[in-house]
Amino acid sequence: MKTILVIGGAGYIGSHMVRMLTRNGYRPVVLDNLSTGHADAVGEAPLMWGDLGNRSVLEATFSQYPVDAVMHFAACSRVDESMTNPGKYYRNNVLGTQVLLEAMRDHGIRNLVFSSTAAVYGNPANLPIRESQATCPVNPYGRTKLAAEGLLHDFSAAHGLRYTALRYFNAAGADPDGILGERHEPETHLIPIVLQVANGRRASVSIHGTDYPTQDGSCVRDYVHVQDLCACTCCPCSACATGAKVPCITSATGVVTRSPR
C-alpha cells in the first residue's frame, strides 16, 4: 500500500482527495496547519499539525511515515488578499514549496503532484485555454503559483523530481455521500454563497461586474466538480509521474454567473 502525504489535506480539495485516496487503496497522511482546514475533515487519516515551511515538521513527518509521493494543496488562495498582503503569499506559496522540495530531495522522495491554478494565465488571449498558452498572471496569487511551478521545473532538472502541476479552474461541489463539502471561513466561493442565501444563512448574493461581453453583462466562470479534480489528481499519483507535466483541468464550458443552470 503506497503512502501519500497530502499537504493541505484538511482543506476543501485536500480533504476530498484524502477520502478518494482511501477508497482507492492508498494510505493518506495529512500535513496541515489548520489555518483554513478542519481536523474532522481528514477522517481516519493520521494528521500532522504544522506549517508547510517548517522544516522540522517535514523532517518528523518523513521520518515517521514511509512516504512514496506527495500531494501539495497547501496554498494561500484568495486573489483579493494576495493583493493587500503579497508577503504572506510569497512566504507560503513560494518559500514554503521550496522548503518542501528540499526536504523531499534530502529524503529521496521524488514524486509530487502540485495543485496549481489557471490564474497563471492571467487574462487569456484565447478560449478555451490550452496548456501551451502563454502564462501572464495578473495578481500575486497567480504569480506565486507560477513561481512555485518554476521551482518544480528546476528541482526536476537538478534533482530528478518527477512532478505533475495541475492548473485547476474553479472547484465546486461536494462528496456524493454528503460527508464533505465547502467550509471556508469566510466563505468566498459563489456556489456555497448562493446555497447559504437559499437556506436563510445569508441575506443576499453580490455579483461583481455588469459590463462583460455576455448576454446579461456578468462574467463567465468555468466550474469543475471537486470529485473530478480529485480523480484527475489521482492519475499522476498512480503512475508516479514519470516526468514533468503541466495539464490544465477545465470543463471547457463556461457558465455565465447569472445563469440559472
Buried (B, 14 or more C-beta within 10 A) or exposed (E): EBBBBBBBBBBBBBBBBBBBBBEBEBBBBBBBBEEBBBEEBBBEBBBBEBBBBBEEBBEBBBEEBEBBBBBBBBBBBBBEBBEEBBEBBBBBBBBBBBBBBBBBBEBEBBBBBBBBBBBBBBEBEEEEBEEEBEBBBEBBBBBBBBBBBEBBBEBBEEEEBBBBBBBBBBBBBBBEEEEBBBBBEEBBBBBBBEBBEEEEEBEEEEEEEEEEEBEEBBBBBBBBBBBBBBBBBBEBBEEBBEEBBBBBBBBEEBBBBBEEE
